[in-house]
């Protein structure tokens, strides 16, 4: 079946259960994209036409039920010889598994489960559907605690021929009602009897009737009384025991009349005013199936020698004397018999009174510090019996040990007297809370608030992706029971990752670099920040990192990283602003001017571009060094026009020649031409020109002499 697709839409995934008549699979409903449970009829029943017909009818009836505590039936189908029912899939456990794991269950939990079952049965009974197989195996408990009753209607779809072949009655014999065991028609009250057994099992952890064979168990349902629940588990309130006693009466007329009536009783049984109610009593009418003593049938006449019976007419009639004589003898015999009976009765009473008066006496032994079984044996050996057994936890006393008795040691009592004892039970322990994700300090505070001594809390550290100081594990685990006075708690705390990736710090400001390291818990080595001057890197920016390069793995226990930070330009650096004259290719038309330069910071550095329509100056800031001169290249409309060199010495001494626009050059030429006819010595003009050029170069001249400016960082 696994991997098979039923009805063109149900993909069978795995087998999850099964019973005497069907197997249950988990499947995927491809059409609705949900999980479903599919019950498939076993092969030995597929050839019984009557069974198949009733199977379908009962499955359809179950599908008509709509209740939150009943497993929904979605579909009924057939594929060749496969008959199946598609039902709601419940993710959780069945009640039988829960009982096996932790019975007896708490009273409140048992009543909550039984109430939901009774509610489901009430809905089914109102729709004329009798379950007939209520047992823990058919009670599903979802992860949300919701109770779901399943297998409605299937038990009814069994023919008489099937019963004959199997030699058994359909259902689970341990949960049979007496009328079910007889094989007679069962009704609503049969389901309530089974529910009573389920409640009995939840609260005691055992079944009311056990036997070596199904037949012996069935006979016990008919003839025997079960051990009352409070005798097995004294923690059961009387009001709850009364529900079990009433629902499990052998006479259906003495049970609850409906599931609704039983539900009302379940809903109120734990109210304070009901917990101590009186025990239910019933008039124990003789059951027709109980064992009886039947008197022997007396013969109605003597037989003749030939073996034939004498008729009344053939007997010899008595005469009057004989009759009187017989009457007298009868009266005498009657008086003698009465006298004998009275004498025997008087002797019996005397013997009984004497026996009661002369009951042997015995001294009460100490049964303290003995197990309950040992105490019972010791008292029984001395002719005493165990009375009420009270079960309470006592500090320092192990579970199951007697720590109190109603009569002190040495007390003289009649044999048969009852001694009440108190037995220690297991301590009710709290459950450990989840501490994962808390800081270590917060976790310790939570544990101390729950009564755990701080000396019993231990810290262990381990590498983790969690932040340093966060709890990443604990012992005991969350939800585990613990004794606050004895528990030792270990908190596993994150100490961060065992290694982290080194980020690229070069080019970042020192403050940002520190923040990046702190985020990854990477320390800075002692004296790990050094400064170094640089022409290329601005002040305060990281130039180098050592010994870890970007993306190297840095162990968390490393000594740290060292950084070299730029302190700015060196002292000998000289900043010089060079005024570069530019003109358009054609006066009045636009030209695109691009400037590139080189200095101590590097070669072919891009100053930028500018579109001009008339002659003008563009300022270029250069950084010069003793070993590195500068230059500026001018490109107009993509064509190199001129390159202007600037030496460190000229800039330092202020002797960089001034660059002029073409129109200024023409004016200078006109002045020189106007002086050609005068008798002025050439040396005078040269000196004047040299002085003017020197003033311009040093920044002291007027006009365009200010275009070249030097700034020595000294």
JOLIN-V285607 format. One record per backbone hydrogen bond with DSSP energy under -0.5 kcal/mol. CO is the residue of the C=O (numbers start at 0). NH is the residue of the N-H. Records with the same first field share a line. If there is no record, write none. Layout:
CO=NH / NH
//
This chain:
0=3
3=5 / 11
5=8 / 9
8=10 / 29
9=5 / 11
10=27
11=2
13=25
16=23
20=41
21=18
22=39
23=15 / 16
24=37
25=12 / 13
26=28 / 35
27=10 / 29
28=32 / 33
33=28
34=88
35=26
36=38 / 86
37=24 / 39
38=84
39=22
41=44
42=45
44=47
46=48
47=51
48=52
49=53
50=54
51=55
52=56
53=57
54=58
55=59
56=60
57=61
58=62
59=63
60=63
61=64
66=69
68=148
71=73 / 87
74=85
76=83
78=81
80=82
81=78
82=40
83=76
84=38 / 86
85=73 / 74
86=36
87=89
88=90
89=91
90=142
92=140
93=96 / 97
94=98
95=99
96=100
97=101
98=102
105=109
106=110
107=111
108=112
109=113
110=114
111=115
112=116
113=117
114=118
115=119
116=120
117=121
118=122
119=123
120=124
121=125
122=126
123=126 / 128
124=127
132=134
134=137
135=94 / 95 / 138
137=139 / 149
138=94
139=141 / 147
140=92
141=144
145=141
147=139
148=70
150=154
152=155 / 156
153=156
155=157
158=162
159=163
160=164
161=165
162=166 / 167
170=172
171=174
172=175
176=180
177=181
178=182 / 183
179=182
186=189 / 190
187=190 / 191
188=192
189=193
190=194
191=195
192=196
193=197
194=198
195=199
196=200
197=201
198=202
199=203
200=204
201=103 / 104
212=216
213=217
214=218
215=219
216=220
217=221
218=222
219=223
227=230 / 231
228=231 / 232
232=235
236=240
237=241
238=242
239=243
240=244
241=245
242=246
243=247
245=248
249=251
250=253
251=254
257=261
258=262
259=263
260=264
261=265
262=266
263=267
264=268
267=270
270=273 / 274
271=275
273=276
274=237 / 238
281=283
282=284
286=289
291=293
292=294
295=297
301=309
303=306
307=303
310=313 / 314
311=314
314=316
318=322
319=323
320=324
321=325
322=326
323=327
324=328
325=329
326=330
327=331
328=332
329=333
330=334
331=335
332=336
333=337
334=338
335=339
336=340
337=341
338=342
339=343
340=344
341=345
342=346
343=347
344=348
345=349
346=350
347=351
348=352
349=353
350=354
351=355
352=356
353=357
355=358
359=414
361=412
363=409
364=366
366=369
369=401
370=374
371=375
372=376
373=377
374=378
375=379
376=380
377=381
378=381 / 383
379=382
382=415
384=386 / 418
387=389 / 420
389=391 / 422
391=424
393=396
397=400
399=371
400=423
401=368
403=421
407=410
410=363 / 412
412=361
413=416
416=384
418=386
419=405
420=389
421=402 / 403
422=391
423=399
426=428
429=481
431=478
434=437
437=470
438=442
439=443
440=444
441=445
442=446
443=447
444=448
445=449
446=449 / 451
447=450
450=452
452=455
453=456
455=457 / 488
457=490
459=492
461=494
466=469
468=439
469=493
470=436
472=491
474=489
476=479
479=431
481=429 / 483
482=485 / 486
483=452
486=488
488=457 / 490
489=474 / 491
490=459 / 492
491=471 / 472
492=461
493=468
495=463
497=555
499=553
501=550
502=504
504=507
507=541
508=512
509=513
510=514
511=515
512=516
513=517
514=518
515=519
516=519 / 521
517=520
520=522
522=560
524=527
527=529 / 562
529=564
531=566 / 567
537=540
539=509
540=565
541=506
543=563
545=561
546=548
548=551
551=501 / 553
552=554
553=499
554=557
560=524
561=545
562=529 / 564
563=542 / 543
564=531
565=539
567=533
569=572
572=712
573=575 / 623
574=710
575=577 / 621
576=578 / 708
577=579 / 619
578=580
579=617
581=615
585=588
590=592 / 611
591=636
592=609
593=634
594=606 / 607
595=632
596=604
597=630
598=601
601=598
604=596 / 606
607=594
609=592 / 611
611=590
612=587
615=581
617=579
619=577 / 621
621=575 / 623
622=599
623=573
624=627
627=624
629=645
630=597
631=643
632=595
633=640 / 641
634=593 / 636
635=638
638=635
641=633
642=644
643=631
645=629
646=650
647=651
648=652
649=653 / 654 / 655
660=663 / 664
661=665
662=666
663=667
664=668
665=669
666=670
667=671
668=672
669=673
670=674
671=674
672=675
674=677
677=679
678=680
680=683 / 684
681=685
682=686
683=687
684=688
685=689
686=690
687=691
688=692
689=693
690=694
691=695
692=696
693=697
694=698 / 699 / 700
695=698
701=704
702=705
703=706
704=707
706=708
708=576
710=574 / 712
//
